[in-house]
Amino acid sequence: MNASARAGLPATGFLLTLLGAVLFSTKAIIVKLAFGATHTDALTLLTLRMVFALPFYVGMALFVSGKKSNVRLTRPQWVGVALIGLLGYYVSSLLDFMGLQYISAGLERLILFLYPSFVVFLNAVIFKQRIAGTQKWALLLTYLGIVIAYVGELAVDTSRQGFYLGSFLVFLCAVTYSLYIVGSGRLIPVVGATKFTAYAMLAATVGIFGHFALAGQGDVLGAGRALWGYGLGLAVLSTVLPSFLISQGLKQIGANNVAIISGIGPISTIAQAYFFLHEPIFVAQIGGTVLVVVGVLLLSWKRPRAALA
């Protein structure tokens, strides 16, 4: 056992990642609270989120572009960053917000947590990466967990209007987000994580604002104080702040450990949904969540030597 292994993870990196994962998990809670309190629609709420997040990412883009180490992108790279940003932060986010109008926050997080398995499938199909034996067991556990939790959710409320539609929309969100992960994994090593994130978010913002200009209902700038509060909370608490925390965590403890610690996400969402949204917690949900988290941990697991890479 080497010195780094004996020392364990840096406490700061662990805490930053844990806090970032918990804050990311608040997104569904804030969205559900906003829908319940203001009767807004998904596009308006998403637009408000980006209104408040935009200054942070503009500042990030200017800061990175002004550094001497700035990487100048080619035209194909700019197109790639823009398209992947639109897919990951516009299309995927819109599908997620729309789905949350119909299903519980806990179920949303579980379905969304399928994206690591989709990443494995996409890498196998597109880049011919072999699916290892451990990954096959992980995939089996993940999907078994979703089935158990989903059946349990149906038993709690089989008459909820739009339940299947909402589930399908969040499923599509997980698919599109996995495409974003696969694409960003190819561009980030060339472009740099901070620059990629900043410009991908800016591209997504253009898409969201354009969509709202064409199909938005009402004046988003004239929204009530309560709706502005939810938009600000989504932007700062569940978007900008956790993205910076996770970035710092990646630097200190590595992507593998970040992925493992992020397994707290579904558990955090279910707990918050119970306390803030009064969503019930039932045995099938707990069992399914455990299986999903174990499956994702297995997908994220690498040999100890790579743990801090």
HELIX and SHEET records of a PDB file:
HELIX    1   1 ALA A    3  ALA A    7  1                                   5    
HELIX    2   2 ALA A   11  THR A   38  1                                  28    
HELIX    3   3 ALA A   42  SER A   65  1                                  24    
HELIX    4   4 ARG A   75  GLY A   85  1                                  11    
HELIX    5   5 LEU A   86  VAL A   91  3                                   6    
HELIX    6   6 SER A   92  GLY A   99  1                                   8    
HELIX    7   7 ALA A  105  LEU A  112  1                                   8    
HELIX    8   8 TYR A  115  ILE A  126  1                                  12    
HELIX    9   9 GLY A  133  VAL A  156  1                                  24    
HELIX   10  10 PHE A  163  VAL A  191  1                                  29    
HELIX   11  11 ALA A  193  ALA A  215  1                                  23    
HELIX   12  12 VAL A  220  GLY A  222  5                                   3    
HELIX   13  13 ARG A  225  ALA A  235  1                                  11    
HELIX   14  14 VAL A  236  VAL A  240  3                                   5    
HELIX   15  15 LEU A  241  ILE A  261  1                                  21    
HELIX   16  16 ILE A  264  PHE A  276  1                                  13    
HELIX   17  17 VAL A  283  SER A  300  1                                  18    
HELIX   18  18 PRO A  304  ALA A  306  5                                   3    
END                                                                             
